[in-house]
Structure formats: structure tokens, C-alpha cells
């Protein structure tokens, strides 16, 4: 198993396709949230892609966006067969290593807010609904 944290132009075509398919399979199909996942931010110069790969199969992913004064982590996802094995911790730890020096923001699906808190994130605003799913804005202050 390996984990990468790379800019868009370091993703080969097969990996990029697998990442987008994983995001679609989980966020759009499994969670039944049709939304524009390809939002134009994947290929921004400051964006980093965290990819957890097991022998060519993408099992996990997170996106780190450079929002200027802060970093934003999003699209944190694990393939169904990878869940419950602690692999999300490695994805999150890598995302945090890529986002040094500034506060980090994220919008946690509310049932996962406690998990994000284990990395030092704290609630940073009222809960809101996005695509029918409760989310909690969170901040890691640095």
C-alpha cells in the first residue's frame, strides 16, 4: 500500500480516472447526492491530491485546496472495501502534512465531526445541510 500527495499534473490518467470514479461512486451514487463533483478546482496550481493506492487500486482520497490564507481539505473518501481498517487516518494525516503553516478548514459530514476532532479540528460555525446531508464546519487552528 502506498499514499501519495501530489499536484494534478503528477496524477497519471489511470489514477485520475480512478479518483474521480471513487468520488462519484461514494458521493453521488452511494450517498445519493447528484452534485457537480468536477468543480474546476482539481487542476488549480495549489491543489494537492492525496491518493491511497493498493497495488493499482485507489482505496482512499482527499483533496487539499490552497485558499490563500487557509487550506481547505475536502472530498475525503474511502472505498467501501477499505472502510473500518483505519486507512482514513493515513489519508487525513497526509493531507495535514501537505497543509502546513496555515489554519485548515473543512466541512465534515456531521456524524464524522468527532473523528475530525481527533486531528485537532474544532467546530467553527453552525451545522448546515448540503445535498440533504448535515455538515459541520470545522477549523484546525495553527
Legacy VTK file of the C-alpha trace (Angstrom):
# vtk DataFile Version 3.0
C-alpha trace
ASCII
DATASET POLYDATA
POINTS 142 float
0.000 0.000 0.000
1.247 3.498 -0.782
-0.004 7.013 -0.257
0.787 9.979 -2.473
0.311 13.701 -2.026
0.779 15.276 -5.444
-0.355 18.129 -7.695
-2.780 17.426 -10.523
-0.123 17.160 -13.221
1.575 14.332 -11.294
-1.535 12.129 -11.483
-1.368 9.701 -14.373
-4.553 9.250 -16.391
-5.454 5.907 -14.805
-5.091 7.252 -11.267
-7.045 10.421 -12.037
-9.853 8.337 -13.554
-9.886 6.012 -10.510
-10.035 9.002 -8.138
-12.971 10.581 -9.956
-14.758 7.233 -10.147
-14.283 6.679 -6.394
-15.636 10.153 -5.614
-18.609 9.546 -7.919
-19.279 6.044 -6.545
-19.391 7.268 -2.949
-20.649 10.848 -3.010
-23.023 10.726 -5.982
-24.199 7.094 -6.113
-23.861 5.683 -2.570
-24.877 8.889 -0.778
-27.419 9.758 -3.490
-26.188 13.338 -3.907
-26.056 14.426 -7.521
-23.753 17.430 -7.456
-21.010 18.865 -9.690
-18.020 16.991 -8.258
-15.764 18.231 -11.050
-15.852 21.817 -9.839
-12.795 23.241 -11.598
-10.539 23.100 -8.538
-8.788 19.760 -9.091
-6.266 21.240 -11.510
-5.563 24.524 -9.698
-1.808 25.043 -9.183
-2.027 24.908 -5.365
-4.268 21.845 -5.145
-2.782 18.613 -3.833
-4.317 15.168 -4.252
-3.874 12.561 -1.542
-4.253 9.103 -3.052
-4.189 5.841 -1.105
-3.344 3.066 -3.523
-3.087 -0.688 -3.032
-1.409 -2.382 -5.973
-3.010 -0.076 -8.518
-6.436 0.116 -6.838
-7.364 3.520 -5.426
-8.840 2.900 -1.968
-8.816 6.393 -0.495
-8.537 10.028 -1.404
-8.596 13.593 -0.099
-8.175 16.944 -1.807
-6.179 19.805 -0.294
-7.044 23.235 -1.695
-4.938 26.359 -1.329
-7.494 29.005 -0.344
-4.922 31.753 0.209
-4.943 32.473 3.932
-6.162 28.964 4.782
-6.041 25.447 3.427
-9.246 23.516 2.759
-9.462 19.742 2.928
-12.347 18.048 1.204
-13.511 15.062 -0.806
-12.189 12.770 1.947
-13.341 9.313 0.887
-12.627 5.613 1.235
-13.801 2.807 -0.999
-16.365 0.605 0.704
-13.935 -2.359 0.889
-11.327 -0.179 2.653
-13.528 1.095 5.480
-13.125 0.047 9.088
-9.394 -0.633 8.761
-8.006 2.718 9.960
-6.935 3.712 6.461
-8.746 7.051 6.590
-6.316 8.142 9.308
-3.384 7.794 6.900
-5.239 9.789 4.238
-6.024 12.567 6.709
-2.512 12.631 8.197
-1.038 13.029 4.720
-3.482 15.818 3.881
-2.457 17.624 7.063
1.242 17.229 6.230
0.547 18.954 2.906
-1.250 21.867 4.568
1.353 23.248 6.942
1.695 26.811 8.140
-1.914 27.964 7.954
-5.265 27.144 9.505
-7.122 24.296 7.819
-10.866 24.350 7.136
-13.226 21.552 6.230
-16.933 20.831 6.155
-17.359 17.496 7.925
-20.354 15.301 7.383
-21.697 15.769 10.907
-21.505 12.108 12.002
-17.744 12.308 11.302
-17.080 15.519 13.260
-15.783 13.519 16.236
-13.292 11.709 14.018
-12.002 15.013 12.603
-11.704 16.313 16.181
-9.106 13.601 16.844
-6.851 15.520 14.427
-7.364 18.789 16.318
-10.305 20.209 14.358
-12.957 22.153 16.273
-16.458 23.216 15.259
-16.301 26.591 13.510
-19.934 27.504 12.900
-23.457 26.147 12.900
-24.400 22.865 11.288
-25.862 23.169 7.790
-27.411 20.917 5.175
-25.567 20.238 1.943
-27.293 17.954 -0.533
-29.569 16.806 2.288
-26.648 15.719 4.498
-25.873 17.562 7.772
-22.401 19.117 7.738
-20.364 20.814 10.445
-17.834 23.497 9.536
-14.540 22.794 11.305
-11.177 24.520 11.719
-7.734 23.374 12.738
-6.021 26.472 14.157
-2.287 26.730 13.699
LINES 1 143
142 0 1 2 3 4 5 6 7 8 9 10 11 12 13 14 15 16 17 18 19 20 21 22 23 24 25 26 27 28 29 30 31 32 33 34 35 36 37 38 39 40 41 42 43 44 45 46 47 48 49 50 51 52 53 54 55 56 57 58 59 60 61 62 63 64 65 66 67 68 69 70 71 72 73 74 75 76 77 78 79 80 81 82 83 84 85 86 87 88 89 90 91 92 93 94 95 96 97 98 99 100 101 102 103 104 105 106 107 108 109 110 111 112 113 114 115 116 117 118 119 120 121 122 123 124 125 126 127 128 129 130 131 132 133 134 135 136 137 138 139 140 141
